[in-house]
């Protein structure tokens, strides 16, 4: 009898230990819901595996040999594999079918079914496209992924393309870009006045406003312009994408960080009629392949960046803008973007949404700061106190 009482007491202890915590507080509902689950429940009833086959042409502003071309190829390969070859996409690099600047119109008019590009290049179509590609002091790779997929950014992007008969999906995130290659060791605001710089997008306007002379030279012209002294400084892309361009052979410094592009976003643009012609199962395959490309591209590029930076460090000196200069750049950037928002409602809508996300995320960003995957020696020597951008 005494043994039975002991077993009952032990069972009670286990029950209390593993039971939901309903004594101290009411049980909370599950935190967060995957909204797609309900969509799948509806879709799965009507989706039937199709036998139709499609052959699409993909145009792009990228030259063959650029890593951006590889990202486009990766997406196309994923679609072909997942569809069992029912949807195959043939790639045409810049100039093969249409010129780099003609990509948007080719998809819009239907002369090509699909393109791989970046919204950054369509500033002339609508100023707001830039917000979905790269904003100075804006979203990084993590931020773009959260904002696009969880904060309504993707829906805004698709709404922006809609009048042009285009359906778009994010498909390539290459992360933060390098700073300016230069033979001038510029680290303060005054150093940039009068400098001749290559950079595109909103940063071009910002730097012009600060007294620099800026030109958005095509990538293929940057090396010669730097070598001949036509420009004093230039940025182009990430370490891995910059390395084959050889800027370190003709410059002494890289002025960091790349505040002009904390993240660079690519997408696939699909002619609306071509998209509508796909059966539902292939639409899901394209959608998932685009997300897979978004994930893979960032991991792939960042891994390559690690080796590229080592090679750059053998040739050039990395110099950093001081905190006062960064703050001043950020102030001028905000003034410029506020001006854009007053002129362009769609710019305001996108940037206000991004700013709201950054504000909501700020507390968690601050609380989680102070730990990063530095080598153990960085922590054991206390070098992490130098806040990363001063690490040697």
Secondary structure, 3 states (H helix, E strand, C coil): CHHHHHHHHHHHHHHHHHCCCCCCCCCCCCCCCCCHHHHHHHHHHHCCCCCCCEEEEEEECCCCCCHHHHHHHHHHHHHHHHCCCCEEEEEECCCCCCCHHHHHHHHHHCCCCEEEECHHHHCCCCHHHHHHCCCCCCCCHHHHHHHHHHCCHHHHHHHHHHCCCEEEEEEEECCCCCCEEECCCCCCHHHHCCCEEECCHHHHHHHHHCCCEEECCCHHHHHHHHHCCCCCEECCCCHHHHHCCCHHHCCCEEEECCCCCCCCEEEEEEEHHHHHHCCHHHHHHHHHHHHHHHHHHHHHHHHHHHHHHHHHHCCCEEEECCHHHHHHHHHHHHHHHHHHHHHCHHHHHHHHHHHHHHHHHHHHHHHHCCCCCCCHHHHHCCHHHHCCCCCC
